[in-house]
């Protein structure tokens, strides 16, 4: 069956209320005040899906390409070209299609773009359309999105990897690693996990203010504090102290996680990394990570090496096996071919999943399913330049990934995801389970 035949079949399936009647886009702003794309999809049955595209500060080379205007408006960051691409090219192609067949809709988006990296129409145009469409289908059915995608079996609430100290490109301090996270693993429910994590976040605020002064509690892009620290151990010590001051036990109630974002500290010409002001070879950096893991209850290390460091990922994974999960982000960029390569080399225990890295929900779904079928972790993630759209909360529950990254419990674009998870937990009632209880089982 050729593409046009499939289109005709989906347009004429007799379920007119699910057919896409309108698609339009407009330029709005994200959490950094940069323009981004919002897409609205409307079905004949009155379903409405609205989605906004986030944007990262630390981006992998192999990510799908977001389209920016590059002119004087918004310092070149405008997205009017991406908006025009939705209104002129995407909308006419999707009208009349059944929104429920979201994988087919996504294939149409990929075909219209025609490039390997979404660079013609822009990943920012495509991802907002893909997500708005599936939201419209769920809204037409009067069904929560997580249930539309995952069915009635979906009931696992994710453990949050809460970025409470920001460094690297997310802050203006001297910390070389980008994110220092707490994971509330000892709770019995998501709402309890959120409560105890907020208590630690507040204790951390008190500690930082007392030690470094009022400026230390300014927050970075993801809501974490950005204190004037100089070493990674200094940040980790502060997390441990905050956990204990709040009355909890590090390694039992809370685990820690790091996002090294190592591509940002990598010197390609010398094949070295700069950590805490010291130049390290890959071998020395592996030893450094092992020492950190032996000193602190670090359960996850994300992007410990640069985005082509498959061999180094695999070596570190061997050294910390059964203790710490090694996770790819810039290494894998939600791209199924790069994930397959990482799996074949035993380089990862899982991946960060960012929908806009690859461009469509369907492609992200394929990556999630591959990881879960391989007994690996899929960590649904926000971006540093995010929006109030809570869609990743639904995606984490739909696929029962058990883990989510969406920042500190501060700033509206972060709390919107936490609040949506609280609503989903309330909706599920006694059927809800909490993923933190299973993180310790590597």
GIHU-V107674 format. One record per run of one state. SS is the DSSP state (H for helix, E for strand, C for the rest). FROM is the first residue (numbers start at 1). LEN is the number of residues. If there is no record, write none. Layout:
# GIHU-V107674
ss	from	len
SS	FROM	LEN
SS	FROM	LEN
This chain:
# GIHU-V107674
ss	from	len
C	1	2
H	3	9
C	12	4
H	16	3
E	19	11
C	30	5
E	35	9
C	44	4
E	48	5
C	53	2
E	55	1
C	56	17
H	73	4
C	77	3
H	80	15
C	95	3
E	98	1
C	99	3
H	102	12
C	114	9
H	123	18
C	141	4
H	145	6
C	151	5
E	156	2
C	158	1
E	159	8
C	167	1
H	168	3
C	171	8
E	179	6
C	185	5
H	190	23
C	213	1
H	214	4
C	218	1
E	219	1
C	220	5
E	225	1
C	226	6
H	232	14
C	246	4
E	250	1
C	251	3
E	254	6
C	260	2
H	262	4
E	266	2
C	268	4
E	272	4
C	276	2
E	278	3
C	281	1
H	282	14
C	296	2
E	298	5
C	303	7
H	310	10
C	320	5
E	325	4
C	329	7
H	336	9
C	345	5
E	350	4
C	354	1
H	355	4
C	359	2
H	361	13
C	374	3
E	377	5
C	382	3
E	385	1
C	386	5
H	391	8
C	399	4
E	403	3
C	406	6
H	412	20
C	432	1
E	433	2
H	435	4
C	439	4
